Structure formats: C-alpha cells, structure tokens
C-alpha cells in the first residue's frame, strides 16, 4: 500500500511499513508537520501521546483542522497526574509513559481492529525516555516499527535533538528508513534514501 505525504521536501508517497523519525529542536515546531502527516490519505490514525493529555491532543487536532472522527488517542499522562478521565471508544489510557507493555498492547489492538490506511504519531520518544530507561524505549520503538510493517501502516516518531547526545540520536536514527529534520527556523531537511 502506498501513502501520500504532505510534508515539505519529502517524496510524494511512501510504502506501508515505513517509520519516519522527526528530529526537532523544540516541541512547538512539530505540530504543523505532525498534523500534515496525520490528515493526508488516512482512514484512521492513532496518536500515542507521552507528552500531552488526550484533551490537549484533541485541541491540537481541532486547531489544525484534522478530522477527529478518524482519531484514536492513547493518553499516557492523565492517570499518573491524577486527572479525571473518561474512557471512550477512541481514547485509551495506560498508567504512565513507562507502561511500555500497555502502549504496545493498545497499538497492536488499534492496528488489528482497524482497516484501510492507518497512521501512527508517536509523540514522543524523548518524553518516554524521561520515564523509562533508553534500552527499554529503544526496544519498544523497534516493536512499534515491526507492527507498522506487519499491518502495512506508517508512523511518525518525534525525537528532540536538544535532549539526547549524539550517540543516542545516532542509535535511534539506525532504526528508521526515513528522517525529517526540523531546525529552529522551521526549515525542513529530509533523508528518504533508504525507503524502497
């Protein structure tokens, strides 16, 4: 399955199974790229949020005019922070950002129970690494990438450049076929050379 991309300086399409690493200097700059990725050529999408609550994710989708009816949201923060939460068909909760088994379970369930063109936004690897050690996070990202391939879906994974050292960044880069590199001025540089 081919997926159209509406992110600047990227190929017109990518094949199912592709994971894209979004390198960025600050979280605020990523919203435009994230929402452009989610709203193009998509039947369903899952936002795995380790950075903001489900309510904040919905506000972002609304602000950028993304069709919320296609959205599933995995909120990893509200339970730990003691916020009130209401389970719905399209909002899921796990106990904390380091509940990697729970995150993988919801991701696998989403991909198994939905059809058509599915996208995942993983926002973010960096925030998850605050809670869980890097090796566990690395293994979890690898498992999500395997699920994308198995279910012919695509994903965008956020990683903050300012937080991780060069060695950590290189290690995560090694997992991905495609990279979107956003600088402080909002310029986008990309590398899709490994995408077949």
C-alpha positions in Angstrom: 0.0 0.0 0.0 1.3 3.5 -0.9 0.6 6.5 1.4 0.7 10.1 0.1 2.8 12.5 2.1 2.1 16.2 2.5 5.3 17.1 4.4 7.6 19.5 2.7 10.8 18.2 1.0 9.5 14.6 1.2 8.6 12.1 -1.6 5.0 12.2 -2.9 4.4 8.7 -1.5 5.9 6.2 0.9 5.1 2.5 1.2 3.3 0.9 4.1 5.6 -0.2 6.8 7.7 3.0 6.7 8.6 4.7 10.0 9.8 8.3 9.9 11.9 9.8 12.6 11.1 13.5 13.2 14.1 15.2 14.7 13.2 18.6 16.1 14.7 21.4 18.3 11.5 22.1 20.3 8.1 20.6 20.6 6.2 23.6 19.4 7.6 23.4 15.9 6.4 19.9 15.3 2.6 20.4 15.3 2.5 21.6 11.7 4.4 18.6 10.4 2.6 16.1 12.7 -0.9 17.3 11.6 0.0 17.4 7.9 1.2 13.8 8.2 -2.0 12.7 10.0 -4.6 14.3 7.8 -3.4 13.2 4.4 -4.5 10.0 2.7 -5.6 8.4 6.0 -8.6 6.3 7.1 -7.7 6.0 10.8 -4.8 7.2 12.9 -3.5 6.7 16.4 -1.7 9.4 18.4 0.5 7.8 21.1 1.0 10.8 23.4 3.6 10.7 26.1 3.9 14.5 26.1 0.4 15.8 26.4 -3.0 14.6 27.6 -5.8 13.4 25.3 -7.6 16.8 25.8 -4.5 18.7 24.6 -4.2 16.3 21.6 -7.8 17.0 20.6 -7.2 20.7 20.9 -4.2 20.4 18.5 -6.2 18.3 16.0 -9.0 20.9 16.1 -6.6 23.8 15.7 -5.0 22.3 12.6 -8.3 21.1 11.1 -7.6 17.4 11.4 -10.7 15.1 11.2 -11.1 13.9 14.8 -13.6 11.2 13.7 -10.6 9.3 12.3 -8.6 9.6 15.5 -7.7 7.2 18.3 -5.7 8.7 21.1 -3.5 6.9 23.7 -3.1 9.1 26.7 -0.2 8.0 28.9 -0.2 11.0 31.3 -3.6 11.6 32.8 -3.7 8.6 35.2 -0.3 9.3 36.6 -1.1 13.0 37.1 -4.4 12.2 38.7 -6.5 14.0 36.1 -10.1 13.0 35.6 -10.6 10.8 32.6 -13.4 9.1 30.7 -12.8 6.1 28.7 -14.4 6.3 25.2 -14.2 4.2 22.1 -11.4 6.4 20.7 -9.5 7.5 23.8 -7.3 4.9 25.6 -5.3 5.2 28.8 -2.3 3.5 30.3 -0.9 4.1 33.7 2.2 6.1 32.8 4.6 6.8 29.9 6.8 3.9 31.0 4.0 1.4 30.7 5.6 0.1 27.5 3.6 -3.1 27.5 0.4 -1.2 27.8 1.4 1.2 24.9 2.3 -1.8 22.7 -0.9 -3.5 23.6 -3.1 -0.5 22.6 -1.0 0.0 19.4 -1.4 -3.6 18.3 -5.1 -3.6 19.1 -5.6 -0.4 17.0 -3.8 -1.9 14.0 -5.6 -5.3 14.3 -9.1 -3.8 14.6 -8.9 -1.0 12.0 -8.8 -1.2 8.2 -7.5 0.8 5.3 -4.7 3.4 5.5 -3.6 3.8 9.1 -1.0 6.2 10.5 0.6 6.5 14.0 2.1 9.6 15.5 4.5 8.7 18.4 4.8 11.9 20.4 7.4 11.5 21.7 10.3 9.1 22.1 12.1 11.8 24.2 9.4 12.1 26.7 9.1 8.4 27.1 12.9 8.3 27.8 12.4 10.6 30.8 10.3 7.8 32.4 11.8 4.6 31.1 15.5 3.7 30.5 16.8 4.2 27.0 17.1 0.5 26.2 13.5 -0.3 27.0 12.4 2.7 24.9 14.6 1.6 22.0 13.1 -1.9 22.2 9.5 -0.5 22.3 10.1 1.7 19.3 11.5 -1.3 17.4 8.4 -3.3 18.3 6.1 -0.5 17.1 8.1 -0.3 13.8 7.6 -4.1 13.4 3.8 -3.6 13.9 3.8 -1.0 11.2 5.4 -3.4 8.8 3.1 -6.3 9.8 0.0 -4.2 9.3 1.1 -2.1 6.3 0.8 1.2 8.3 3.1 4.2 8.5 4.4 6.2 11.5 6.0 9.4 12.5 8.2 9.3 15.7 9.2 12.5 17.5 12.8 12.9 18.9 14.1 16.1 20.4 17.6 16.9 19.3 18.4 19.2 22.3 17.9 16.5 24.9 19.8 13.4 23.6 23.5 13.2 23.0 24.9 12.4 19.5 25.4 8.8 20.3 21.8 8.3 21.4 20.4 10.2 18.4 22.6 8.0 16.0 21.3 4.9 17.7 17.7 5.8 17.1 18.5 7.0 13.6 19.6 3.5 12.9 16.1 2.1 13.4 14.5 4.3 10.7 14.4 4.3 6.9 13.4 7.9 6.7 14.2 11.1 8.6 12.6 14.6 8.7 15.0 17.1 10.3 13.4 20.3 11.5 15.6 23.2 12.5 14.9 26.2 14.8 13.8 28.4 12.0 11.2 25.9 10.8 13.3 24.7 7.8 12.9 21.0 6.9 15.7 18.7 5.7 14.9 15.1 4.8 16.5 11.8 4.0 14.4 9.1 2.4 17.2 7.4 0.6 16.6 4.1 2.5 12.9 3.9 1.6 12.3 1.3 -1.0 
